[in-house]
């Protein structure tokens, strides 16, 4: 699952067992799974300590389909 940061990013959901190449986005077909995974991620994110050093992976790039992916802490 790729999460949205609320600034125009899209959420993607794939069934890796059936679609290891990640060719079929299932997010719109299964919004309940996306919501559950977002809740679980947020709970996990609050439970881990903040990193001692800033991320070296900040920035963004564009996928071949034109979707911009932002990397953030």
N, CA, C and O atoms as a printed pandas DataFrame, in Angstrom:
     atom_number atom_name residue_name chain_id  residue_number  x_coord  y_coord  z_coord
0              1         N          UNK        A               1    0.847   -1.173    0.000
1              2        CA          UNK        A               1    0.000    0.000    0.000
2              3         C          UNK        A               1    0.891    1.233    0.000
3              4         O          UNK        A               1    1.861    1.291    0.755
4              5         N          UNK        A               2    0.584    2.199   -0.817
5              6        CA          UNK        A               2    1.256    3.490   -0.819
6              7         C          UNK        A               2    0.291    4.492   -0.204
7              8         O          UNK        A               2   -0.862    4.577   -0.625
8              9         N          UNK        A               3    0.741    5.242    0.773
9             10        CA          UNK        A               3   -0.153    6.121    1.512
10            11         C          UNK        A               3   -0.205    7.517    0.933
11            12         O          UNK        A               3    0.714    7.951    0.238
12            13         N          UNK        A               4   -1.280    8.212    1.222
13            14        CA          UNK        A               4   -1.447    9.611    0.835
14            15         C          UNK        A               4   -0.967   10.514    1.967
15            16         O          UNK        A               4   -1.176   10.216    3.143
16            17         N          UNK        A               5   -0.327   11.612    1.600
17            18        CA          UNK        A               5    0.061   12.577    2.629
18            19         C          UNK        A               5   -0.930   13.734    2.707
19            20         O          UNK        A               5   -0.680   14.713    3.410
20            21         N          UNK        A               6   -2.038   13.636    2.001
21            22        CA          UNK        A               6   -3.059   14.678    2.025
22            23         C          UNK        A               6   -2.786   15.830    1.088
23            24         O          UNK        A               6   -3.560   16.786    1.053
24            25         N          UNK        A               7   -1.710   15.770    0.327
25            26        CA          UNK        A               7   -1.354   16.864   -0.575
26            27         C          UNK        A               7   -1.387   16.409   -2.030
27            28         O          UNK        A               7   -0.487   16.725   -2.808
28            29         N          UNK        A               8   -2.426   15.668   -2.390
29            30        CA          UNK        A               8   -2.569   15.244   -3.762
30            31         C          UNK        A               8   -1.960   13.894   -4.086
31            32         O          UNK        A               8   -2.009   13.458   -5.236
32            33         N          UNK        A               9   -1.393   13.229   -3.106
33            34        CA          UNK        A               9   -0.842   11.902   -3.333
34            35         C          UNK        A               9   -1.983   10.894   -3.428
35            36         O          UNK        A               9   -3.049   11.099   -2.849
36            37         N          UNK        A              10   -1.759    9.832   -4.143
37            38        CA          UNK        A              10   -2.770    8.787   -4.275
38            39         C          UNK        A              10   -2.433    7.612   -3.364
39            40         O          UNK        A              10   -1.275    7.396   -3.006
40            41         N          UNK        A              11   -3.461    6.861   -2.999
41            42        CA          UNK        A              11   -3.279    5.635   -2.241
42            43         C          UNK        A              11   -3.412    4.465   -3.200
43            44         O          UNK        A              11   -4.374    4.386   -3.964
44            45         N          UNK        A              12   -2.461    3.570   -3.159
45            46        CA          UNK        A              12   -2.469    2.391   -4.013
46            47         C          UNK        A              12   -2.531    1.159   -3.132
47            48         O          UNK        A              12   -1.929    1.127   -2.059
48            49         N          UNK        A              13   -3.261    0.138   -3.582
49            50        CA          UNK        A              13   -3.384   -1.111   -2.848
50            51         C          UNK        A              13   -3.244   -2.257   -3.839
51            52         O          UNK        A              13   -3.935   -2.292   -4.857
52            53         N          UNK        A              14   -2.351   -3.190   -3.540
53            54        CA          UNK        A              14   -2.113   -4.320   -4.425
54            55         C          UNK        A              14   -2.210   -5.618   -3.652
55            56         O          UNK        A              14   -1.889   -5.664   -2.464
56            57         N          UNK        A              15   -2.651   -6.673   -4.317
57            58        CA          UNK        A              15   -2.632   -8.020   -3.770
58            59         C          UNK        A              15   -1.366   -8.677   -4.308
59            60         O          UNK        A              15   -1.349   -9.178   -5.432
60            61         N          UNK        A              16   -0.304   -8.672   -3.497
61            62        CA          UNK        A              16    0.985   -9.162   -3.976
62            63         C          UNK        A              16    1.007  -10.664   -4.230
63            64         O          UNK        A              16    1.824  -11.143   -5.016
64            65         N          UNK        A              17    0.122  -11.414   -3.577
65            66        CA          UNK        A              17    0.056  -12.859   -3.834
66            67         C          UNK        A              17   -0.455  -13.131   -5.251
67            68         O          UNK        A              17    0.059  -14.011   -5.941
68            69         N          UNK        A              18   -1.459  -12.378   -5.677
69            70        CA          UNK        A              18   -2.052  -12.578   -7.001
70            71         C          UNK        A              18   -1.457  -11.680   -8.084
71            72         O          UNK        A              18   -1.568  -11.978   -9.273
72            73         N          UNK        A              19   -0.826  -10.582   -7.670
73            74        CA          UNK        A              19   -0.340   -9.571   -8.611
74            75         C          UNK        A              19    1.036   -9.071   -8.165
75            76         O          UNK        A              19    1.163   -7.912   -7.772
76            77         N          UNK        A              20    2.068   -9.921   -8.219
77            78        CA          UNK        A              20    3.386   -9.511   -7.728
78            79         C          UNK        A              20    3.994   -8.353   -8.527
79            80         O          UNK        A              20    4.883   -7.658   -8.036
80            81         N          UNK        A              21    3.520   -8.150   -9.744
81            82        CA          UNK        A              21    4.013   -7.037  -10.557
82            83         C          UNK        A              21    3.327   -5.715  -10.270
83            84         O          UNK        A              21    3.645   -4.701  -10.892
84            85         N          UNK        A              22    2.383   -5.716   -9.328
85            86        CA          UNK        A              22    1.637   -4.518   -8.926
86            87         C          UNK        A              22    1.038   -3.790  -10.127
87            88         O          UNK        A              22    1.271   -2.598  -10.326
88            89         N          UNK        A              23    0.268   -4.524  -10.918
89            90        CA          UNK        A              23   -0.334   -3.935  -12.113
90            91         C          UNK        A              23   -1.786   -3.519  -11.911
91            92         O          UNK        A              23   -2.303   -2.711  -12.683
92            93         N          UNK        A              24   -2.463   -4.056  -10.880
93            94        CA          UNK        A              24   -3.874   -3.757  -10.662
94            95         C          UNK        A              24   -4.069   -3.095   -9.306
95            96         O          UNK        A              24   -3.927   -3.741   -8.268
96            97         N          UNK        A              25   -4.395   -1.805   -9.314
97            98        CA          UNK        A              25   -4.645   -1.056   -8.083
98            99         C          UNK        A              25   -6.035   -1.406   -7.566
99           100         O          UNK        A              25   -7.023   -1.253   -8.285
100          101         N          UNK        A              26   -6.115   -1.874   -6.328
101          102        CA          UNK        A              26   -7.379   -2.301   -5.735
102          103         C          UNK        A              26   -7.945   -1.304   -4.726
103          104         O          UNK        A              26   -8.948   -1.600   -4.076
104          105         N          UNK        A              27   -7.333   -0.143   -4.581
105          106        CA          UNK        A              27   -7.741    0.808   -3.542
106          107         C          UNK        A              27   -9.196    1.255   -3.681
107          108         O          UNK        A              27   -9.909    1.325   -2.679
108          109         N          UNK        A              28   -9.646    1.553   -4.878
109          110        CA          UNK        A              28  -11.023    2.019   -5.052
110          111         C          UNK        A              28  -12.034    0.899   -4.850
111          112         O          UNK        A              28  -13.164    1.150   -4.431
112          113         N          UNK        A              29  -11.639   -0.323   -5.144
113          114        CA          UNK        A              29  -12.546   -1.463   -4.962
114          115         C          UNK        A              29  -12.663   -1.886   -3.503
115          116         O          UNK        A              29  -13.659   -2.492   -3.106
116          117         N          UNK        A              30  -11.646   -1.567   -2.706
117          118        CA          UNK        A              30  -11.624   -2.014   -1.312
118          119         C          UNK        A              30  -11.253   -0.871   -0.357
119          120         O          UNK        A              30  -10.229   -0.944    0.323
120          121         N          UNK        A              31  -12.079    0.182   -0.304
121          122        CA          UNK        A              31  -11.742    1.317    0.570
122          123         C          UNK        A              31  -11.684    0.923    2.043
123          124         O          UNK        A              31  -10.968    1.553    2.821
124          125         N          UNK        A              32  -12.433   -0.117    2.437
125          126        CA          UNK        A              32  -12.409   -0.549    3.833
126          127         C          UNK        A              32  -11.036   -1.107    4.211
127          128         O          UNK        A              32  -10.589   -0.932    5.345
128          129         N          UNK        A              33  -10.371   -1.770    3.281
129          130        CA          UNK        A              33   -9.021   -2.285    3.554
130          131         C          UNK        A              33   -8.037   -1.128    3.640
131          132         O          UNK        A              33   -7.167   -1.113    4.511
132          133         N          UNK        A              34   -8.171   -0.157    2.737
133          134        CA          UNK        A              34   -7.293    1.013    2.767
134          135         C          UNK        A              34   -7.449    1.750    4.096
135          136         O          UNK        A              34   -6.453    2.125    4.716
136          137         N          UNK        A              35   -8.687    1.959    4.537
137          138        CA          UNK        A              35   -8.918    2.651    5.809
138          139         C          UNK        A              35   -8.324    1.878    6.977
139          140         O          UNK        A              35   -7.703    2.472    7.859
140          141         N          UNK        A              36   -8.507    0.555    6.993
141          142        CA          UNK        A              36   -7.958   -0.264    8.085
142          143         C          UNK        A              36   -6.436   -0.205    8.096
143          144         O          UNK        A              36   -5.828   -0.045    9.154
144          145         N          UNK        A              37   -5.815   -0.334    6.921
145          146        CA          UNK        A              37   -4.360   -0.284    6.853
146          147         C          UNK        A              37   -3.830    1.095    7.243
147          148         O          UNK        A              37   -2.789    1.190    7.893
148          149         N          UNK        A              38   -4.526    2.162    6.856
149          150        CA          UNK        A              38   -4.122    3.509    7.271
150          151         C          UNK        A              38   -4.182    3.657    8.783
151          152         O          UNK        A              38   -3.273    4.224    9.389
152          153         N          UNK        A              39   -5.268    3.143    9.408
153          154        CA          UNK        A              39   -5.382    3.203   10.872
154          155         C          UNK        A              39   -4.255    2.421   11.542
155          156         O          UNK        A              39   -3.646    2.893   12.502
156          157         N          UNK        A              40   -3.983    1.225   11.028
157          158        CA          UNK        A              40   -2.919    0.407   11.604
158          159         C          UNK        A              40   -1.556    1.072   11.434
159          160         O          UNK        A              40   -0.727    1.030   12.344
160          161         N          UNK        A              41   -1.320    1.685   10.276
161          162        CA          UNK        A              41   -0.050    2.377   10.061
162          163         C          UNK        A              41    0.098    3.553   11.020
163          164         O          UNK        A              41    1.156    3.731   11.623
164          165         N          UNK        A              42   -0.957    4.356   11.165
165          166        CA          UNK        A              42   -0.887    5.508   12.067
166          167         C          UNK        A              42   -0.616    5.066   13.506
167          168         O          UNK        A              42    0.176    5.698   14.206
168          169         N          UNK        A              43   -1.268    3.988   13.954
169          170        CA          UNK        A              43   -1.033    3.477   15.314
170          171         C          UNK        A              43    0.412    3.019   15.456
171          172         O          UNK        A              43    1.058    3.309   16.463
172          173         N          UNK        A              44    0.919    2.314   14.467
173          174        CA          UNK        A              44    2.308    1.869   14.513
174          175         C          UNK        A              44    3.249    3.074   14.518
175          176         O          UNK        A              44    4.207    3.116   15.289
176          177         N          UNK        A              45    2.973    4.049   13.658
177          178        CA          UNK        A              45    3.833    5.221   13.547
178          179         C          UNK        A              45    3.933    5.980   14.871
179          180         O          UNK        A              45    4.999    6.484   15.226
180          181         N          UNK        A              46    2.813    6.058   15.597
181          182        CA          UNK        A              46    2.832    6.737   16.900
182          183         C          UNK        A              46    3.598    5.931   17.953
183          184         O          UNK        A              46    4.082    6.495   18.934
184          185         N          UNK        A              47    3.711    4.603   17.751
185          186        CA          UNK        A              47    4.326    3.742   18.760
186          187         C          UNK        A              47    5.849    3.646   18.659
187          188         O          UNK        A              47    6.502    3.207   19.606
188          189         N          UNK        A              48    6.417    4.047   17.536
189          190        CA          UNK        A              48    7.868    3.924   17.371
190          191         C          UNK        A              48    8.542    5.250   17.715
191          192         O          UNK        A              48    7.963    6.314   17.495
192          193         N          UNK        A              49    9.759    5.194   18.251
193          194        CA          UNK        A              49   10.457    6.436   18.583
194          195         C          UNK        A              49   10.822    7.234   17.329
195          196         O          UNK        A              49   10.990    6.673   16.246
196          197         N          UNK        A              50   10.938    8.524   17.496
197          198        CA          UNK        A              50   11.367    9.379   16.393
198          199         C          UNK        A              50   12.821    9.051   16.061
199          200         O          UNK        A              50   13.593    8.727   16.964
200          201         N          UNK        A              51   13.213    9.126   14.789
201          202        CA          UNK        A              51   14.602    8.816   14.433
202          203         C          UNK        A              51   15.572    9.818   15.056
203          204         O          UNK        A              51   15.260   11.000   15.203
204          205         N          UNK        A              52   16.743    9.324   15.413
205          206        CA          UNK        A              52   17.765   10.182   16.005
206          207         C          UNK        A              52   18.401   11.105   14.972
207          208         O          UNK        A              52   18.926   12.163   15.318
208          209         N          UNK        A              53   18.354   10.702   13.704
209          210        CA          UNK        A              53   18.961   11.479   12.637
210          211         C          UNK        A              53   17.920   11.710   11.547
211          212         O          UNK        A              53   17.044   10.867   11.352
212          213         N          UNK        A              54   17.994   12.823   10.839
213          214        CA          UNK        A              54   17.017   13.085    9.777
214          215         C          UNK        A              54   17.131   12.065    8.643
215          216         O          UNK        A              54   18.200   11.507    8.393
216          217         N          UNK        A              55   16.024   11.838    7.976
217          218        CA          UNK        A              55   15.986   10.901    6.855
218          219         C          UNK        A              55   16.821   11.438    5.699
219          220         O          UNK        A              55   16.848   12.639    5.429
220          221         N          UNK        A              56   17.490   10.526    5.036
221          222        CA          UNK        A              56   18.237   10.881    3.829
222          223         C          UNK        A              56   17.398   10.609    2.583
223          224         O          UNK        A              56   17.882   10.779    1.463
224          225         N          UNK        A              57   16.142   10.187    2.768
225          226        CA          UNK        A              57   15.293    9.801    1.645
226          227         C          UNK        A              57   14.221   10.835    1.335
227          228         O          UNK        A              57   13.222   10.494    0.702
228          229         N          UNK        A              58   14.383   12.049    1.745
229          230        CA          UNK        A              58   13.385   13.061    1.440
230          231         C          UNK        A              58   13.518   13.488   -0.013
231          232         O          UNK        A              58   14.614   13.471   -0.574
232          233         N          UNK        A              59   12.427   13.861   -0.606
233          234        CA          UNK        A              59   12.424   14.285   -1.993
234          235         C          UNK        A              59   11.195   13.754   -2.695
235          236         O          UNK        A              59   10.229   13.354   -2.045
236          237         N          UNK        A              60   11.224   13.746   -4.014
237          238        CA          UNK        A              60   10.088   13.230   -4.773
238          239         C          UNK        A              60   10.566   12.754   -6.133
239          240         O          UNK        A              60   11.656   13.096   -6.592
240          241         N          UNK        A              61    9.710   11.950   -6.765
241          242        CA          UNK        A              61    9.972   11.489   -8.123
242          243         C          UNK        A              61    8.635   11.219   -8.793
243          244         O          UNK        A              61    7.605   11.129   -8.125
244          245         N          UNK        A              62    8.652   11.092  -10.097
245          246        CA          UNK        A              62    7.419   10.853  -10.854
246          247         C          UNK        A              62    7.438    9.445  -11.444
247          248         O          UNK        A              62    8.433    9.015  -12.028
248          249         N          UNK        A              63    6.316    8.734  -11.281
249          250        CA          UNK        A              63    6.158    7.404  -11.862
250          251         C          UNK        A              63    5.858    7.520  -13.350
251          252         O          UNK        A              63    5.458    8.588  -13.814
252          253         N          UNK        A              64    6.043    6.436  -14.108
253          254        CA          UNK        A              64    5.770    6.491  -15.550
254          255         C          UNK        A              64    4.338    6.917  -15.890
255          256         O          UNK        A              64    4.100    7.472  -16.963
256          257         N          UNK        A              65    3.373    6.660  -14.976
257          258        CA          UNK        A              65    1.985    7.043  -15.254
258          259         C          UNK        A              65    1.688    8.495  -14.874
259          260         O          UNK        A              65    0.539    8.930  -14.946
260          261         N          UNK        A              66    2.720    9.250  -14.468
261          262        CA          UNK        A              66    2.549   10.667  -14.153
262          263         C          UNK        A              66    2.260   10.956  -12.700
263          264         O          UNK        A              66    2.174   12.125  -12.324
264          265         N          UNK        A              67    2.106    9.948  -11.865
265          266        CA          UNK        A              67    1.834   10.167  -10.438
266          267         C          UNK        A              67    3.136   10.584   -9.755
267          268         O          UNK        A              67    4.164    9.925   -9.912
268          269         N          UNK        A              68    3.088   11.679   -8.999
269          270        CA          UNK        A              68    4.253   12.148   -8.256
270          271         C          UNK        A              68    4.279   11.468   -6.899
271          272         O          UNK        A              68    3.270   11.445   -6.194
272          273         N          UNK        A              69    5.425   10.914   -6.531
273          274        CA          UNK        A              69    5.613   10.239   -5.243
274          275         C          UNK        A              69    6.541   11.091   -4.399
275          276         O          UNK        A              69    7.671   11.381   -4.792
276          277         N          UNK        A              70    6.044   11.492   -3.222
277          278        CA          UNK        A              70    6.844   12.280   -2.289
278          279         C          UNK        A              70    7.357   11.373   -1.185
279          280         O          UNK        A              70    6.579   10.634   -0.582
280          281         N          UNK        A              71    8.638   11.418   -0.916
281          282        CA          UNK        A              71    9.233   10.682    0.191
282          283         C          UNK        A              71    9.331   11.639    1.366
283          284         O          UNK        A              71    9.809   12.765    1.221
284          285         N          UNK        A              72    8.880   11.192    2.524
285          286        CA          UNK        A              72    8.876   12.057    3.694
286          287         C          UNK        A              72    9.025   11.212    4.934
287          288         O          UNK        A              72    8.843    9.994    4.899
288          289         N          UNK        A              73    9.355   11.865    6.030
289          290        CA          UNK        A              73    9.458   11.182    7.336
290          291         C          UNK        A              73    8.093   10.971    7.895
291          292         O          UNK        A              73    7.952   10.414    8.984
